[in-house]
Amino acid sequence: MGNRGMEDLIPLINKLQDAFSSIGQSCNLDLPQIAVVGGQSAGKSSVLENFVGRDFLPRGSGIVTRRPLILQLINNKAEYAEFLHCKGKKFVDFDEVRAEIEAETDRITGSNKGISPIPINLRVYSPHVLNLTLIDLPGMTKVAVGDQPPDIEHQIRDMLLQFITKESCLILAVTPANTDLANSDALKIAKEVDPQGLRTIGVITKLDLMDEGTDAKDILENKLLPLRRGYIGVVNRSQKDIDGRKDIRAALAAERKFFLSHPAYRHMAERMGTPHLQKALNQQLTNHIRDTLPGLRSKLQSQLLSLEKEVEEYKNFRPDDPTRKTKALLQMVQQFGVDFEKCIEGSGDQVDTNELSGGAKINRLFHERFPFELVKIVFDEKELRREISHAIKNVHGVRTGLFTPDLAFEAIVKKQIVKLKTPCLKCIDLVIQELINTVRQCTNKLNSYPRLREETERIVTTHVREREGKTKDQVLLLIDIELSYINTNHEDFIGFANAQQRSTAANKKRAIPNQVIRKGWLTINISIMKGGSKEYWFVLTAESLSWYKNEEEKEKKYMLPLDNLKLRDVEKGFMSTKHIFAIFNTEQRNVYKDLRQIELACDSQDDVDSWKASFLRAGVYPEKDQEENEEPCPADTFSMDPQLERQVETIRNLVDSYIGIINKSIRDLVPKTIMHLMINSAKDFIHSELLAYLYSSGDQNSLMEESADQAQRRDEMLRMYHALKEALVIIGDIRLTGCECNRPPLNPSPAFGAPLNPSPAFGAPPIPSRPGPPINAFNSSQDPFSAPPQIPSRPARVPPNIPRYVL
């Protein structure tokens, strides 16, 4: 069998293929291999069967090979076949091999002539074969026949390209001699991925079926469409021979006789035929493996290093080890506490740039959404004055009062303070929802242990719900405290004297007219006919809304006074991704140019709510308040008594002043209460009590039971890790040594030294010789399959001290 060290390279690659095929992974490795491509009925199957000397491949009309067949030929004394998917079962009858290939093909692709890229691994042991590995691919076709899929041509082409585009793959392009070589499907697709013809080996079949007076001499002499590895001609059995079960050995003898007797081929008969093709492929694949082995070793090592860290914790993994489970439980709970605190307090690592969450969202609830809800409690002016009037009259009873009664002021103020309970409780609910979302987000890292995640989420959520009641009670207590004593001596309270001096108009005037409330980008939605939507930089103050070309605020586009403006919700357009609200004038005047309302668009609903809160602080209220104010009032709402009107106006001013003080206090105390009783309490609970609750909730073994996905991921990772290690051990059997100076260097392909248009004597793909004395490191004799002496050795192209592989 020639050089023993070199011969072992092909079985080495076979072992690597098996190592990764057994775990269903290729590990993104491009193992050296030979792919057989050609059109349907080009004779691919016959070539492979001639190699083996047995009929074992499915035959029939149309597409027969519907899955790649990785055929590993191994020289062995006994003759039998094995499938990777039928481990341990030896097939001695090759008719059973054919049946198994058909059954395994149908198992994946069904019986509708569909194809699949999942390969079938077949290993054939025989004394009549040389070590060789080939991949038989489906034959290319142009038209779907019968019940084949309409896109069968593209499906097959894509599958072929998956294999032959890899630089490590040699291409065995099979073309029948009775067709025009320029129209060869096999050579055409090989040219696409191998334009220089460095990896392509040409095989010409059906030489005996050419028209009388024609021959393929120019093709086989590599003159017509030259390939660096040349062409080899073969003669297969005819369909009549196959149907008549003609013995393959007899067919090989007939093939030999054909080349020796044919006047066009007799001078190259020694380099034609199936036996020579098998030897040539064996030698070329061996050389190809040798040349790609260093890169393959480097890739295996780099992938093993990348897996080292992930596999470290699994190397000595024992699923039922109680020590491991206890350690994992402690680490998981500790990490959960750290992650929860980072989400609430903020952290520089793993910052979410897509949306607000955790502490940032709670901060927005405290300082934008909650004040927004408080400001939404707008006094209905007519209703408030009517209530004040009724309160004054009821306090005086049958008497006509000379002075403004304190009791009427207290009754109205308390009624307004009670209204604060709803937004306060709503704020608590929103914070609770965000806390629960944060808990769920942080338990994502516990997915490996579903029961632990479920219990952790349940325990923490239950604690938050328990604190909900205490927090709401405390907030309601704050409201009750405000109700219990109306402090008219507060330093910010205007008092009765100042209230009587203030008119309603003065009261409505804003205290700080130039105060900037908010700045930001908004889009003005205008129809295309009027200029289209544009984005501007908006500045909202206590008296006006202005917009500029950009944030430098140098080029002002417009300034809109806030007097008589209201807010209105606008439904989002069908194709729009923006969220919209509108501003309009209550007196039916144009707001901007000839527009009765302007629509302002934001990127999110949170931005819309935030801008609405800012407008409310500037005194621009929602549309519904206007509608409520337009409701007809009872006839007895107001008295014509000037003294009563003065008292109503005084109490109205006092209520406005005192409610402002209460709002300020509630806006400050409610977030503090929620923070103390709920958020900080949840953090403390997770750090100090969660572990104890987990231990008491059930059996530790059930808590730390892995999910099926995690167990599968760990098993796959360990299998991949061990497969990589096994592959490196297999490659390690070939060790690097220095070489003698008189040894010619390794070349990427055995025929590179040959001219592109050689003389007829060099028409066959030359098999490289290795001149010089035998190399002791290989401990081998002259290879009987080496090329004839007249074939020139390859010229030296690299320095002669390249290392080589030996066993």
C-alpha positions, 0 to 999 in steps of 0.5 A: 500500500505504499508509504505507511505513514502517508497511508494512515492520513486518510483513516486519521481524517475518517476518525475525525469525521466520525468524532464529530458526526457522532455528536451531530456537530461539525464544529465548523471544521473543514476536513479534507475530503473529495466531493463527487459532482456531476449531472444525473446519469453521468456515471457517478454511482458506477464509478463508486461501485467500481471502486468497491467492486460491489453493487450497493448504491440505489438506482432508478430514474430521476434523482436517486441520491437525495442525501450526501453519502460520505463513503469511507473506503478502508483496506481490510482483509474482511469485506463488510460495511457499517453505517454510523447510524447503525453502530455495531451492525455489520452488513455483509450483504451489499443488497442490504446496504442499498436497502438501508441507504434508501430507508435512511434517505426516506426517514429524513426526506420522505418519499416525495423525492425531496433532498436533505443536506444531512449526510449518511455515513457509510464505511466499507471495509474490503481487501479490494479498495485503497484508503479513500473518502468520498462524498457522493452528492445528488446529481444536478438536474434542470427540470423537476420531474414527477413529484420533485419540488419545482425548485429542485435545481436550486436546492441541489445547487445550494447543497453542492456549494455547501461542500465544494466552496470549502478550500479543503475539499477536492472536487471530482467532476464527473462528465460523460464523454458523449456530451459536449465538455463545454456544457458540463454541469460538473465542470461549470460549477467547479469553475465557479468555486475553483476558477484556477482549477487547483482543486478539481479532478476531471473524470470522463465516463462513457468513453465506449459510448462515443460516436464512431470516429470520435474520441476524447483524446484531447480532453484526456491529454488535458489540452481542451479544458486544462485542469491542474490535476488533469483528467482520467477516463473510465469505462463503466458498466452499461445499463444492460450490464447492470440489469444482467448483474455483470460482475464488476471484476469482469467489467474492470477487465473489459475496461482494461482491454478497451484502453489497451485496444483503442488506438486513441488511448492505448498510449495512455492506458496505464494512466486510465481506468478505475484502478488508476483513478482510485490510486490517483485519488488515494495519493492526491487526497493523502497529499491534500490532507498532509498539506492542510493538517497544520491549519486543521490542528491550529483551528482545533486548538483555538476552538478547544481554548475558546471552550475551556472557560465554559467547560471548566465548571462542567469538567468534574460535574456530578448532577447529584452532588449535594455540595455542588448544589449547595454551592450553586444555590448560594452563588445564584441567590447572591448573584440575584441580590447583586443584580437586583440592587444594580437594577434599582441603584443603577450600574455602569455594566450591561446598560440597557440602551433601548428603554428605561427599566428598574430604578430609572423607570421608578425615578420617572414614576416619582418625578414625572408620572406622580406629579402629573397625576397630582396636577391632573386633579384640576379644580373645576372652577364653577363647581368649586365656587358653588361648593364654597358658596354652599359651605359658607351658607350652611355654616352661617345657617339662618344668619347672614354672616359678616365674616368669612367662616374658617369652617367653610375653608376647612371643609373645602380643603379637606374635600380636596385633600381626600382627592389626593389618595387616588394618585398616591395609590396609583403611584404605589401600584405602578412602582410595584409593577416595575419592581415585579418586572425587575425581579423577573428580569433578574431571575433570567439568570436562573433559567438553568434551574426552573424550580429555583427561578419559580420559587425565587420569583414567588417568594420575592413577589409575595414579599413585595405584595405584603409590603404593598399593604403596609406602604399603602396604609402609610401613604393613606396615613400621611393623607389622614395626618394632613386631614387631621390638622389644617395648619393656617400658620404655615410659612407658605400660606397666604393667610386671610389678609392676603387672600382678600387682596388678591383678585382672581385674575391675579391669582391666575397669573403665573408667579415666575413668568420666564421659568423654563419648564421643559426642553426637547425635540418634538415633531410637528405633524403637518400634511405634505400639502402644507410642508410635511412633518418636521422635527424642532427643538421645543422650549416650554416656559410658564407663559409660552411654547417656542420652537427652534431649528436646533438646540442652539436656540438661535433661529426661533421658528415660532412662539405660541402663548399658552393662554386659552390652550388645551391638550387633546389626545390623538390616535396614532396613524396606521403607518405611524410609529410615533405617539401623538398629542395635540394643542388647540385654542379653546376660543376656536382661534388658529394656533399656528398659521392656519391650523386650529390645532398642532399635533406634536409627535414623540417616539414613545408613550412615556415621552407623551406622558412626560410632556403632558405633565410639563404642560400641566405644570405650565397651566395647560390642561386636558380637553376634558376639563373644558367640557366639564366646565361647560356643563350647565350649572343650577340656577341657585349656584351664585348669589347676587350678594356682593359680600358672599361673592367676596367671601367665596373669592377669599376662600377660593384663594386660601384653598388654592394656596393651602392645596399647593402646600399639601401637594408639595409635601405629598410629592416629597413624602410619598416617594420617600415612603415607597422607597423606605417601606417597599424598595429598600425593604425588598433589597434587605429581604433578598440579601438577608432572608431569601435564602432561608425562605428558599431552604424552607420552601422545599427539598434542595434537590428539587430546587436545584434540578436542572432544566432539560435545555441546560442539561442538553446544552451542558452535554453538547458542550462536554461532547464537543469539548471531548470530541475536540480533545479526541481530534487533537489526540488523533492528530497527535499521532502524527508528530512533527520532525525535521527533514533531510535537506535533499527532500523536495518540499510539499506542494498543494497539489501533485500535478502543479509541476506539470505544464498546462498543455503537456504532450500526450505522454503527460496527459493523465494527472501525474502522481508525484514521485519522491526522488532520493534515497528512502526516508528512514523516518517513514520506514517505508519502501518505494510506493508501487502506486507512484508515477512512472519514472519519466514523470518529472518531480515537482520543482522546489518552491519553498525552502527545503527545511519544511517539517513533515509528518511521520508516525 
